[in-house]
Amino acid sequence: MGLKTRATFEEALADAMRKYTGPNPNILALPRTFTTAAVHLCMKDGDLRGV
């Protein structure tokens, strides 16, 4: 897919819906990702002991 910058979140969402996700996107948006402390995301009930 690659990295594509957009001026607004709404513009990026519309582009993603048109090209990738269809009319019902399931997107995790983290607008402060690179301006605050890092977070760790994992699946519910995810067992990471073998990683």
DRENTORKOL-3810 file (N, C-alpha, C; in nm, 4 decimals):
REM DRENTORKOL-3810
@n.u->0.0822; n.v->-0.1188; n.w->0.0000; ca.u->0.0000; ca.v->0.0000; ca.w->0.0000; c.u->0.0865; c.v->0.1249; c.w->0.0000
@n.u->0.1814; n.v->0.1351; n.w->0.0895; ca.u->0.2667; ca.v->0.2518; ca.w->0.0934; c.u->0.2126; c.v->0.3605; c.w->0.1833
@n.u->0.2911; n.v->0.4625; n.w->0.2014; ca.u->0.2549; ca.v->0.5759; ca.w->0.2856; c.u->0.2067; c.v->0.6891; c.w->0.1971
@n.u->0.0866; n.v->0.7378; n.w->0.2250; ca.u->0.0305; ca.v->0.8485; ca.w->0.1482; c.u->-0.0203; c.v->0.9530; c.w->0.2459
@n.u->0.0349; n.v->1.0719; n.w->0.2396; ca.u->-0.0085; ca.v->1.1780; ca.w->0.3302; c.u->-0.1328; c.v->1.2459; c.w->0.2754
@n.u->-0.2184; n.v->1.2885; n.w->0.3655; ca.u->-0.3403; ca.v->1.3616; ca.w->0.3313; c.u->-0.3501; c.v->1.4809; c.w->0.4253
@n.u->-0.4175; n.v->1.5853; n.w->0.3829; ca.u->-0.4279; ca.v->1.7082; ca.w->0.4616; c.u->-0.5131; c.v->1.6895; c.w->0.5866
@n.u->-0.6179; n.v->1.6073; n.w->0.5774; ca.u->-0.7078; ca.v->1.5878; ca.w->0.6916; c.u->-0.7374; c.v->1.4396; c.w->0.7093
@n.u->-0.7846; n.v->1.4043; n.w->0.8282; ca.u->-0.8242; ca.v->1.2668; ca.w->0.8548; c.u->-0.9419; c.v->1.2277; c.w->0.7666
@n.u->-1.0351; n.v->1.3197; n.w->0.7476; ca.u->-1.1525; ca.v->1.2918; ca.w->0.6651; c.u->-1.1133; c.v->1.2583; c.w->0.5213
@n.u->-1.0160; n.v->1.3324; n.w->0.4686; ca.u->-0.9673; ca.v->1.3065; ca.w->0.3327; c.u->-0.8999; c.v->1.1695; c.w->0.3251
@n.u->-0.8212; n.v->1.1360; n.w->0.4258; ca.u->-0.7542; ca.v->1.0063; ca.w->0.4284; c.u->-0.8551; c.v->0.8925; c.w->0.4405
@n.u->-0.9581; n.v->0.9104; n.w->0.5228; ca.u->-1.0607; ca.v->0.8081; ca.w->0.5386; c.u->-1.1383; c.v->0.7867; c.w->0.4088
@n.u->-1.1734; n.v->0.8951; n.w->0.3419; ca.u->-1.2448; ca.v->0.8844; ca.w->0.2143; c.u->-1.1593; c.v->0.8114; c.w->0.1108
@n.u->-1.0301; n.v->0.8406; n.w->0.1066; ca.u->-0.9396; ca.v->0.7739; ca.w->0.0131; c.u->-0.9288; c.v->0.6250; c.w->0.0452
@n.u->-0.9169; n.v->0.5914; n.w->0.1732; ca.u->-0.9080; ca.v->0.4508; ca.w->0.2139; c.u->-1.0362; c.v->0.3756; c.w->0.1802
@n.u->-1.1510; n.v->0.4391; n.w->0.2017; ca.u->-1.2787; ca.v->0.3748; ca.w->0.1712; c.u->-1.2932; c.v->0.3508; c.w->0.0211
@n.u->-1.2464; n.v->0.4445; n.w->-0.0573; ca.u->-1.2572; ca.v->0.4325; ca.w->-0.2026; c.u->-1.1632; c.v->0.3241; c.w->-0.2568
@n.u->-1.0413; n.v->0.3148; n.w->-0.2014; ca.u->-0.9399; ca.v->0.2272; ca.w->-0.2600; c.u->-0.9218; c.v->0.0931; c.w->-0.1892
@n.u->-0.9450; n.v->0.0867; n.w->-0.0572; ca.u->-0.9035; ca.v->-0.0323; ca.w->0.0171; c.u->-1.0125; c.v->-0.1000; c.w->0.0993
@n.u->-1.0895; n.v->-0.0246; n.w->0.1779; ca.u->-1.1755; ca.v->-0.0867; ca.w->0.2785; c.u->-1.3197; c.v->-0.1053; c.w->0.2377
@n.u->-1.3679; n.v->-0.0291; n.w->0.1413; ca.u->-1.5096; ca.v->-0.0320; ca.w->0.1082; c.u->-1.5870; c.v->0.0613; c.w->0.2004
@n.u->-1.7198; n.v->0.0509; n.w->0.2028; ca.u->-1.8018; ca.v->0.1473; ca.w->0.2756; c.u->-1.7999; c.v->0.1323; c.w->0.4278
@n.u->-1.7485; n.v->0.0217; n.w->0.4803; ca.u->-1.7474; ca.v->-0.0001; ca.w->0.6254; c.u->-1.6054; c.v->-0.0226; c.w->0.6754
@n.u->-1.5249; n.v->0.0837; n.w->0.6845; ca.u->-1.3856; ca.v->0.0665; ca.w->0.7255; c.u->-1.3747; c.v->0.0291; c.w->0.8729
@n.u->-1.2744; n.v->-0.0478; n.w->0.9043; ca.u->-1.2429; ca.v->-0.0862; ca.w->1.0410; c.u->-1.0999; c.v->-0.0388; c.w->1.0656
@n.u->-1.0857; n.v->0.0883; n.w->1.1032; ca.u->-0.9556; ca.v->0.1538; ca.w->1.1082; c.u->-0.9260; c.v->0.2011; c.w->1.2497
@n.u->-0.8046; n.v->0.1767; n.w->1.2961; ca.u->-0.7576; ca.v->0.2287; ca.w->1.4235; c.u->-0.6777; c.v->0.3548; c.w->1.3931
@n.u->-0.7276; n.v->0.4693; n.w->1.4365; ca.u->-0.6608; ca.v->0.5970; ca.w->1.4108; c.u->-0.5993; c.v->0.6481; c.w->1.5402
@n.u->-0.4708; n.v->0.6745; n.w->1.5367; ca.u->-0.3987; ca.v->0.7249; ca.w->1.6531; c.u->-0.3335; c.v->0.8578; c.w->1.6160
@n.u->-0.4090; n.v->0.9676; n.w->1.6226; ca.u->-0.3587; ca.v->1.0958; ca.w->1.5729; c.u->-0.2387; c.v->1.1508; c.w->1.6492
@n.u->-0.2171; n.v->1.1086; n.w->1.7727; ca.u->-0.1038; ca.v->1.1610; ca.w->1.8496; c.u->0.0092; c.v->1.0593; c.w->1.8591
@n.u->0.0165; n.v->0.9688; n.w->1.7640; ca.u->0.1129; ca.v->0.8592; ca.w->1.7680; c.u->0.2563; c.v->0.9072; c.w->1.7845
@n.u->0.2971; n.v->1.0068; n.w->1.7101; ca.u->0.4366; ca.v->1.0491; ca.w->1.7123; c.u->0.4606; c.v->1.1736; c.w->1.7966
@n.u->0.3622; n.v->1.2136; n.w->1.8778; ca.u->0.3797; ca.v->1.3320; ca.w->1.9615; c.u->0.3716; c.v->1.3008; c.w->2.1097
@n.u->0.3364; n.v->1.1776; n.w->2.1464; ca.u->0.3269; ca.v->1.1391; ca.w->2.2874; c.u->0.4040; c.v->1.0095; c.w->2.3092
@n.u->0.4017; n.v->0.9613; n.w->2.4313; ca.u->0.4714; ca.v->0.8368; ca.w->2.4637; c.u->0.4132; c.v->0.7200; c.w->2.3847
@n.u->0.4954; n.v->0.6225; n.w->2.3581; ca.u->0.4533; ca.v->0.5060; ca.w->2.2803; c.u->0.3551; c.v->0.4198; c.w->2.3586
@n.u->0.2699; n.v->0.3505; n.w->2.2868; ca.u->0.1763; ca.v->0.2556; ca.w->2.3472; c.u->0.2013; c.v->0.1182; c.w->2.2875
@n.u->0.1596; n.v->0.0157; n.w->2.3579; ca.u->0.1733; ca.v->-0.1213; ca.w->2.3079; c.u->0.0335; c.v->-0.1763; c.w->2.2873
@n.u->0.0028; n.v->-0.2171; n.w->2.1654; ca.u->-0.1282; ca.v->-0.2724; ca.w->2.1329; c.u->-0.1138; c.v->-0.4207; c.w->2.1038
@n.u->-0.2080; n.v->-0.5009; n.w->2.1535; ca.u->-0.2077; ca.v->-0.6428; ca.w->2.1219; c.u->-0.3512; c.v->-0.6931; c.w->2.1170
@n.u->-0.3674; n.v->-0.8111; n.w->2.0633; ca.u->-0.4994; ca.v->-0.8708; ca.w->2.0521; c.u->-0.5498; c.v->-0.9115; c.w->2.1902
@n.u->-0.6817; n.v->-0.9058; n.w->2.2090; ca.u->-0.7414; ca.v->-0.9518; ca.w->2.3331; c.u->-0.7104; c.v->-1.1008; c.w->2.3474
@n.u->-0.6695; n.v->-1.1411; n.w->2.4645; ca.u->-0.6331; ca.v->-1.2796; ca.w->2.4933; c.u->-0.5150; c.v->-1.3261; c.w->2.4092
@n.u->-0.4320; n.v->-1.2322; n.w->2.3653; ca.u->-0.3150; ca.v->-1.2692; ca.w->2.2859; c.u->-0.2041; c.v->-1.3229; c.w->2.3748
@n.u->-0.1519; n.v->-1.4382; n.w->2.3424; ca.u->-0.0435; ca.v->-1.4991; ca.w->2.4177; c.u->0.0876; c.v->-1.4650; c.w->2.3480
@n.u->0.1661; n.v->-1.3774; n.w->2.4083; ca.u->0.2908; ca.v->-1.3321; ca.w->2.3464; c.u->0.4135; c.v->-1.3969; c.w->2.4089
@n.u->0.3946; n.v->-1.5019; n.w->2.4882; ca.u->0.5089; ca.v->-1.5649; ca.w->2.5543; c.u->0.6062; c.v->-1.6279; c.w->2.4556
@n.u->0.5574; n.v->-1.6724; n.w->2.3403; ca.u->0.6447; ca.v->-1.7369; ca.w->2.2427; c.u->0.7097; c.v->-1.6410; c.w->2.1449
@n.u->0.6850; n.v->-1.5123; n.w->2.1612; ca.u->0.7375; ca.v->-1.4136; ca.w->2.0661; c.u->0.8760; c.v->-1.3728; c.w->2.1063
END
